[in-house]
Amino acid sequence: MITDPAYDCEAWRLREHTLHLDVLPQSESVFALSNGHVGWRGNLDEGEPHGLPGSYLNGVHELRPLPYAEAGYGYPESGQTVINVTNGKLVRLLVDDEPFDLRYGRLDFHERVLDFRAGVLHRTAVWTSPAGRTVRVRSTRLVSFTQRSIAALAYEVEPLDGEARVVVQSELVANEQMPEVGGDPRVAAALESPLEAEQRFAQDTRLQLIHSTRRSGQRIAVAADHTVEGPQSTRSSTEATDDVARFTVTSVLEPGQALRLEKFVAYGWSSTRSLPAMRDQADAALAAARSTGWSGLLAAQRAYLDDFWGRADVEVDGDAEIQQAVRFALFHVLQAGARAEERAIPAKGLTGSGYDGHSFWDTETFVLPVLTYTAPGAVAQALRWRHATLPTAKERARQLGLRGAAFPWRTITGEECSAYWPAGTAAFHVNADVADAVVRYVSATGDMRFEYETGLEILVETARLWRSLGHHDHRGGFHIDGVTGPDEYSAVADDNLYTNLMAQANLRAAAEATERHPDLAAAMEVDVEEAADWRDAADRMTVLRNELLGVHEQSAGFTRHQVWDFAGTGPEQYPLLLNFPYFDLYRKQVVKQADLVLAMYLRGDAFTPEEKARNFAYYESLTVRDSSLSACCQAVIAAEVGHLHLAYDYLGEAAMMDLKDLESNTRNGLHVASLAGSWIALVAGLGGMRHYGQALSFRPRLPERLARLCFRMTVLDRHLRVEITPGEASYFLLDGAPLEMAHYGETLTVDDKEPVTRPLPPLPVLPEPKQPPGRRPAHRGVQGKGAAGG
């Protein structure tokens, strides 16, 4: 965990003022750059020291065996793991034959700055070599939002205390040595040197390497070109082997002289294109980048982000840490999905290899809601990826003896990669989560063409799954048995409330969509009888309550289970799954992450305010938050029912998950869903934003520690700004036709002439809910008070 204040608190930047080698892997994740297609971890320019080298292409993976103690029908046969592709960010420096290595000599100054508005990572270092020569090194790198195949960097070295002979080596390196993979040696063997050389090229200022994966059959082409500025004596050369292509520049510099290298790197991959086609694709992308030039790429990056922040910025007055954290979060969420373009958005984005680079339900439930209201084009692309995997999902459903489509729990290409079926195959709620994302996107954008071409088939096939998975009992009630909800400490349960309510919404949405598109529905062989059957199952969906306790059941019989011995569980025994058998967890009342509480957020229309308050208090006492997905959901409902201090504390946990490495695993990549959760906690939590069907509403509440909350969002091509102060909320329509919405149930129409302002009602007085001993979120005091503008 990062225990020191590793980063300065600034509104638009993340600044590391001292290099801490002990947390270098964490900072590599934090300083990662990506556009959703290409990802570069924030490794040092010279490559060493490093925690985890990382250059990623979205979708590029290797196959590996899945170990089973006992085989079973329907178990996935192989897994997919993201691999480190050819590294194009390496620039090595030698000063009078001494390699620039921060572990040797003396580091006089080191600073890295991630700029959220410019979309670049700056680095400045002043280093004195073991021989006593001092140089200043400056670098800037970017992964382009506007040219999705391109990453680039500028590198400059200048002597400070006398003449220096410098050598700069710009490299493309494949099959870098990686940290050892623990566990199954077969997995390690599968991932060791996964790239086979096919072609190499080095001439003038250009480099290229083409490789293919050994098992998954994917071809990767990487090309680089350079411009050099330096004294007249500057010379260069190139060379290439199978796994290394190098452009070398040598020069003799006097103080006041600098050697500057600009490097443009183009990536391309395909599982079908030929080697000549891949070579030409990389060359073409590189030519476009060279034509744009370094300054052009910088300008385009800034313009792209100016547009994004104009639609998506969140302003928090009163807590400088949260202000920085939410912009950091939005920047990384954008990086994860902006140019994914019909590829999955992994749980770690392209910031690390955690979770094997897999995409989960996290994407649809946490990441896509944020992008829906800030960068909706990315959402359409992500859902088109899901649609492209429908044939695989339908085959998986058939294998399980079901109709429709069964989307995987975790995957890269669409095949199920979970070797543990209670948390994988049984977690059918992922199908309703995908459908929910489709409905939200169409409601927020009005994109009926997307619904017709993409969304309808997803809704139909997931509805068919629910109808075949569930059943009517002798009284006519509809049940979905033997499934795992979001809470992974309860598995293979009957009538999980979250699953049932999300499936209910899925069934109704599918029936309504087929009415809007009868021609396409007929082509999918959906008749009136099938749609009516979906509606009937939805209307009769089982929603269980314990009337004695006055709360809903997370699943059938959950509240009669023995309560976990929280008092006898020490802080060192969390997370529980690493210290107790699942058998023990599954039969106790203990909740890993928000489950029923998440249902009250996403299906809030199914609960009364009184039910929400009672449910929240009950499940709050059982939830241990051994998942980074939990805090933001708890923040939303805590704010809705009136526990503002608690909501604010949960907001802090979600927002600081990676900046403070709260779960001690940021080294493997950022928690993109928790990053998205900081926006959710602010906008849906404190802002009270809900969007059920066509109804957009707000119930804002502001903790006393904040002076103002302001956020922007896009709905139905309208640009809306919501500003909340302690006593009132104002709604501004910045452009677009008048927008109808609600404030605490009062219908408002907002136009672009003047804002509509309404008072905030007083908070209800409720007893403070209790958490399991030692599991209360960290209290956010008054530190960091003051506006965080700029």
KAZITA-V498124 format. One record per helix or strand. SS is the DSSP state (H for helix, E for strand). FROM is the first residue (numbers start at 1). LEN is the number of residues. If there is no record, write none. Layout:
# KAZITA-V498124
((SS,FROM,LEN) (SS,FROM,LEN))
This chain:
# KAZITA-V498124
((E,7,3) (E,13,4) (H,21,10) (E,33,2) (E,38,3) (E,55,3) (E,61,5) (E,78,5) (E,87,1) (E,91,5) (E,98,2) (E,106,10) (E,120,9) (E,134,10) (E,150,10) (E,164,10) (H,185,7) (E,195,9) (E,206,8) (E,219,11) (E,235,6) (E,244,10) (E,258,13) (H,275,38) (E,314,4) (H,320,18) (H,354,4) (E,359,1) (H,362,13) (H,376,13) (H,390,10) (E,411,1) (H,429,17) (H,448,22) (E,471,2) (E,478,2) (E,483,1) (E,493,1) (H,497,20) (H,518,6) (H,528,12) (E,541,1) (E,545,2) (E,551,2) (H,558,3) (E,562,2) (H,571,3) (H,576,3) (H,582,5) (E,588,2) (E,591,1) (H,596,7) (H,604,3) (H,609,12) (E,623,1) (H,630,12) (H,644,12) (H,666,3) (H,672,15) (E,690,3) (E,695,4) (E,708,8) (E,718,8) (E,728,8) (E,739,5) (E,746,5) (E,756,4))
